[in-house]
Amino acid sequence: MSDDATKVTPARLRRDAYLYIRQSTLYQVIHNTESTGRQYDLKSRAVALGWPEDKIHVIDIDQGRSGASAADRAGFQQLVAEVSLGRAGIVLGLECSRLARDSADWQQLVKICAHADTLICDEDGLYDPAIFNDRVLLGMKGQISEFELHFLRARMRGGILAKARRGELALALPVGLAYDHHGQVVLDPDAGVRHAVQMLFGTFTATGSAFGVVKAFREQQLTFPARHHRGPRRGELFFQPLTHDRVLTILHNPAYAGAYAYGRARHTTGLDGHHHTTARPVPEWTVLIKDHHPGYLTWAQYEANLAVLAANAAARGDDRAAGPPREGAALLQGLVVCGRCGRRMTIRYHTRHGTQIPSYVCQNDGIRTAQPICQHLAGDIIDAAVSDLILAALTPAAIKVSLAVSDELTAQAERADLLRQAQVQRAEQAADAARRRYLAVDAANRLVADTLEADWNTALRALAAARDDYRKATATATALDQQQRDKIRALAVDLPALWNDPGTPMRDRKRLIRLLITDVTLTRGQDTITAAIRFPGGSHRILHLPVPLNAWQLRKTPDEVITLIDQLLEHHTYTQIAGTLNTRKAPHGGHTAPWTGEHVARYSQERGLRSHHQRLRDRGLLTLDEIARQIPAHTQSIKRWHQLSLITGEQADDRGVFRYHPGQARPSGTDTQNARKRLGDDHRSGRRNPHRKSGRPRKPRQNVRSPGNTETTSPAAAGTPSQPPYFPATTRGAV
């Protein structure tokens, strides 16, 4: 290495000197003051080399920051910038590890100093990066500094892992757990905190959704406990509204299941210096010790909660899974698979007569490629068929099988009872030992006696708790009596009524369905819908359901009714046909109103049915003018004779227009008088015509027809009040 005097040139002295000072942690800054003083003393070394004090800049803003990366060190970035701009003649640091612990950052600084003709000075000497030997030595020092950091970390991590594998490494505990004076993990002594945590897990079991837990707490205006982790109020308890991310954090924390876990996440640092945390699956955890401490739930319950969360999260993405049960009317929500493309089907809702009707739709390709949807199926008939299948499967025979299983569980409970008795015996032995130790101590030695007395009381409480747990477990494991068995069998009969009860929440029905059905594959044919139901275990059942009618088909009048109208038109008018249809309760194209003559006329015209008037004309019946010319007689006489039943005819429409049979002879005067006497209608005395309906005034007799009116309507012969015209203009008033 060249002499220091030859390296300190006038050109370098004209530039400034930069002294970089850093300690890795704030603890070192506060307590390792000697190291900090040594770093500041390097300023005298710069003065000795020829730099005046006013040209020596001290950069110490990176105190308390690690040198493993340059991303979050503003002082180091300032130093590199000054060197790059050619303003630095020398860079000083106590050792290269103060400048950088990363070889890439160190080598980059050395390269920039060599390019800018800047010296590097540490406690050992002065180096010129432009000289090969000095550059090699600086490179070796940077590598040794990185090696040193690695070995320090390895030693520290080795000790941490060894302690963690024994379950003795103290970890930050979530709310609801705490350390006792022996360093053991116990449930929080605050009963309010314990009850809040227990309610959270209980609510999640009931709702099956983290959002449902938040909603339940909000509806009841409940808050959730938390503790300050840093600052002057560290460890202090406070309450705050429960949030969704907080619920997820609690449900994913194995500490609540009594497990000791270390290494649940992977921590990395990106090129930008930002730290990233990635959760690891359970098999990749560094340490997992089950039943390490008391918890709020078992490990099996913890895994079941994670499975529910995973199923809920799988409601998104290309391969959608069931998702959480919700309040919608679709019974098979999340369980329906398209039989054509194999994708999960989504749900749409529409309202029919005030009732919400679900539909199952496969629209994945339609959304991505703007193609027609794959399938669109009405969900009400599918849900009804699946419900009937499930209710039929839950028969009394299945209940008998469940009773047999309960007997097996009772036997297992008896075997577990032996283990509980052993626990009670151990508690009795511990309490007896504590009693003997307390009785053996000198009563005058109160310090020791008080401690032993507290231990004895603790052992007695543990014994009482063990006995209480044993009694509760024994009562729970009691075998079912005959009355309870009869009630379980009766449940199979009452289950359909309970299932169809409007008060039963839809979410409960869906949760039961998911216990019994894996998925349902739907395929729509031309006339049928095929529903392939897959059960847990691999068995399946195929249902063939009719394709529901479309809205226009539901509102269409059946062909049988149209055929009946066609038959009745031979001898009846529209209003008479409407009365017959109402009597027979014939369907009316989706309408609830009764049939009217207007409805019959409209349906006849739309279907191309010949009217009753046209059919009478086809049969040869004559109009009023035609029969008057044939007899011959005046039209008023024809009407009178028809009223007296001296000539025959048939009513052509609802206005009272008649068509008369041809070939009839002119009645004589004697026949007319006899008919009047028979009907009791004395025309000359002015008595009311029995053929005329009551409530309608008698019109004055007209001897001359009105101009342009070739046929008059007899109100008495109509038989019904006048109705609006039903015939087209071409037939109305025709003679």
Buried (B, 14 or more C-beta within 10 A) or exposed (E): EEEBEEBBBEEBBEBBBBBBBBBBEEEBBEEEEEBBEEBEEBBEBBBEBBBEEEBBBBBBBBBBBBBBBBBBBEBBEBBBEBBBEEBBBBBBBBBBBBBBBBBEBBBBBBEBBBEBBBBBBBBEEBBBBBBEEBBEBBBEBBBBBBEEBEEEEEEEEEEEBEBBBEBEBEEEBBBBBBEEEEEEBEBBEBEEBBEBBBBBBBBBBEBBBBEBBBBBBEEEEBEBBBBEEEEEEEEEBEEEEBEEEBBBEBBBBBBBBBBBBBEBEEEEEEEEEEEEEEEEEEEEBEBBBBEBBEBBBEBEBBEEBBEBBEBBBBBEEEEBBBBBBBEBBBBBBBBBBBBBEEBBBBBEEEEEEEEEBBBBBBBBBBEEEEEEBBBBBBBBBBBEBBBEBBBEEBEEEEBBEEEEEBEEEEEEBEEEBEEBEEEBEEBBEBBEEBBEBBEEBEEEEEEBBEBBBEBBEEBBEBBEEBBEBBEEBBEEBEEBEEEEBEEBBEBBEEBBEEBEEEEEEBBEBBBBBBEBBBBBBBBBEEEEBBBBBBEEEEEEBEBEBEBBEEEEEEEBBEEEBBEBBEEBBEEBBBBBBBBBBEEEEBEBEEEEEEBBBBBBBEBBEEEEBEBBBBBBBEEEBBBBBEBBEBBEBEBBBBBBBBBBEBBEBBBBBBBBBBBBBEEBEBBEEEBBEBBBEEBEBEEEEEEEBEBBEEEEEEEEEEEEBEEEEBBBBBBBBBBBEEBEBBBEEEBEBBE
